[in-house]
Amino acid sequence: MSKLWGMGAAVALGVAAPASAAVLGPDAPACSAGAGGPAVLAKIDGFKAHTGNVRVQVYGGRAEDFLAKGQYVKRIDLPVSPHGAMEVCVALPEPGNYAVAVRHDIDGSGKSGWNDGGGFSRNPALSLLSLKPRYEDVVIAVGQTPKPVEIMLNYRRGLSIGPVGRGG
């Protein structure tokens, strides 16, 4: 049984998710059981190493703002958890269309490097020639309640980019 199904079943039954899936970040209360209001619950998985920091940036409904410097709606930076996936809640100002971008700064330098990982909402395919997906390929609709979004991290491996452990 997948972890996503387990979380979805817990939400559908109105019970809290398992304690091992602690929601992190300053907006965590916005994604707690019974919380209302627009938010993204980013479940980030596939860490190459449990070191450094993770950055979750959420962009709004304008394609031209996607990944543009300083144009995010909200950004949360956290140290990477010592093991497993991370669930990060990001409260949003209103329902609408959003795109989520995640960066794993593997060495915690604060600068982008070849060993860093990244991922996006809807998990588009990436390549060295196409590191920035199209907005249309990552946009998600967020309503009045927290929206769970699974994000698989991708890392450079030789001349390809993909999740750790997968050929690419």
C-alpha positions as MATLAB code, in Angstrom:
seq = 'MSKLWGMGAAVALGVAAPASAAVLGPDAPACSAGAGGPAVLAKIDGFKAHTGNVRVQVYGGRAEDFLAKGQYVKRIDLPVSPHGAMEVCVALPEPGNYAVAVRHDIDGSGKSGWNDGGGFSRNPALSLLSLKPRYEDVVIAVGQTPKPVEIMLNYRRGLSIGPVGRGG';
ca = [
       0.000    0.000    0.000;
       1.510    3.364   -0.944;
       2.266    6.065    1.587;
       0.171    8.515   -0.449;
      -2.863    6.206   -0.255;
      -2.338    5.908    3.498;
      -2.234    9.691    3.897;
      -5.263   10.131    1.619;
      -7.212    7.519    3.576;
      -6.342    9.254    6.842;
      -7.574   12.577    5.465;
     -10.752   10.997    4.038;
     -11.519    9.345    7.365;
     -10.888   12.583    9.242;
      -7.975   11.255   11.282;
      -4.493   12.660   11.614;
      -1.698   11.349    9.427;
       0.824    9.047   11.122;
       3.252   10.732   13.522;
       6.196    9.688   11.321;
       4.940   12.127    8.670;
       5.387   15.297   10.714;
       4.466   18.410    8.771;
       7.294   20.921    8.883;
       7.749   24.646    8.444;
       6.353   27.811    9.975;
       3.012   27.261    8.197;
       2.541   23.676    9.518;
      -0.661   24.566   11.433;
      -2.317   25.515    8.115;
      -2.074   21.858    7.015;
      -3.139   20.251   10.298;
      -6.300   18.158   10.565;
      -9.353   20.389   10.402;
      -7.405   23.398    9.142;
      -9.150   25.417    6.494;
      -7.728   27.780    3.959;
      -5.602   27.469    0.871;
      -2.226   25.777    1.349;
       0.126   23.342   -0.350;
       1.358   20.277    1.539;
       4.531   19.420   -0.384;
       5.677   15.844    0.210;
       9.297   15.864   -0.920;
      10.980   12.505   -1.481;
      14.009   10.995   -3.183;
      16.783   12.765   -1.252;
      20.239   11.776   -2.491;
      21.604   12.630    0.966;
      20.013   13.908    4.152;
      22.274   16.935    4.400;
      21.987   20.632    3.683;
      18.776   22.564    3.223;
      15.571   22.335    1.251;
      13.805   25.353   -0.252;
      10.150   25.280   -1.250;
       8.992   28.171   -3.438;
       5.420   28.623   -4.604;
       4.651   30.754   -7.659;
       1.262   32.242   -8.521;
      -0.988   32.123  -11.549;
       1.171   34.083  -14.004;
       3.345   31.904  -16.256;
       5.819   34.751  -16.797;
       6.555   34.867  -13.034;
       7.406   31.158  -12.794;
      11.030   30.804  -11.616;
      11.664   34.532  -12.194;
      13.929   36.026   -9.530;
      11.912   37.271   -6.559;
       8.526   36.530   -8.165;
       7.459   33.713   -5.848;
       4.359   34.072   -3.678;
       6.001   32.339   -0.725;
       9.304   30.668    0.135;
      10.233   28.375    3.002;
      13.785   27.212    3.783;
      14.414   24.323    6.175;
      17.238   21.969    7.126;
      16.828   18.546    5.513;
      15.368   15.928    7.865;
      17.820   13.215    8.957;
      15.857   10.463    7.142;
      12.852    9.809    4.937;
      10.611   12.168    3.028;
       9.760   15.663    4.212;
       6.304   17.209    4.316;
       6.377   21.001    4.181;
       3.243   23.117    4.487;
       3.015   26.444    2.666;
      -0.027   28.600    3.462;
      -1.258   30.624    0.487;
      -3.109   33.947    0.304;
      -6.083   32.678   -1.722;
      -7.315   29.760   -3.823;
      -5.975   29.706   -7.359;
      -3.350   28.272   -9.680;
       0.135   27.760   -8.284;
       3.406   26.059   -9.209;
       5.760   24.540   -6.633;
       9.542   24.446   -7.076;
      11.829   22.634   -4.624;
      15.621   22.845   -4.410;
      17.821   20.596   -2.298;
      20.993   22.528   -1.457;
      22.883   19.350   -0.651;
      25.924   21.028    0.926;
      24.038   23.894    2.587;
      26.177   26.505    0.814;
      23.225   28.686   -0.164;
      24.393   28.576   -3.779;
      23.243   26.368   -6.629;
      25.703   23.610   -7.440;
      25.979   20.624   -9.794;
      25.256   18.184   -6.958;
      22.068   19.934   -5.805;
      18.688   18.407   -6.528;
      15.366   19.849   -7.512;
      11.807   19.040   -8.331;
       8.463   20.536   -9.248;
       4.771   19.995   -8.724;
       3.430   17.343  -11.122;
       6.987   15.935  -11.492;
       7.784   16.906  -15.103;
      10.666   15.217  -16.927;
      13.877   17.266  -16.820;
      17.103   17.160  -18.804;
      20.374   19.083  -18.886;
      18.967   20.927  -21.903;
      15.641   21.612  -20.188;
      16.150   22.323  -16.488;
      13.171   24.687  -16.360;
       9.848   23.017  -17.111;
       6.982   24.869  -18.736;
       4.558   26.486  -16.297;
       1.718   24.550  -17.924;
       3.464   21.297  -16.949;
       3.712   22.149  -13.238;
       0.668   24.309  -12.427;
      -1.816   22.939   -9.879;
      -5.182   24.195   -8.688;
      -5.434   24.941   -4.960;
      -8.841   25.355   -3.362;
     -10.019   26.304    0.132;
      -8.224   23.382    1.826;
      -4.608   22.169    1.857;
      -3.604   20.474   -1.414;
      -1.198   17.509   -1.090;
       1.512   17.594   -3.774;
       4.094   14.815   -4.227;
       7.477   16.036   -5.441;
      10.269   13.642   -6.416;
      13.714   15.209   -6.356;
      15.978   14.924   -9.411;
      19.779   15.052   -9.466;
      22.430   15.248  -12.173;
      23.958   11.885  -13.020;
      26.523   12.145  -15.772;
      24.709   13.607  -18.759;
      21.208   12.979  -17.436;
      18.912   14.204  -14.692;
      16.483   12.072  -12.761;
      15.484   10.622   -9.424;
      18.182    8.789   -7.476;
      18.267    5.098   -8.342;
      16.507    5.440  -11.703;
      18.126    5.252  -15.075;
      17.777    8.371  -17.090;
];
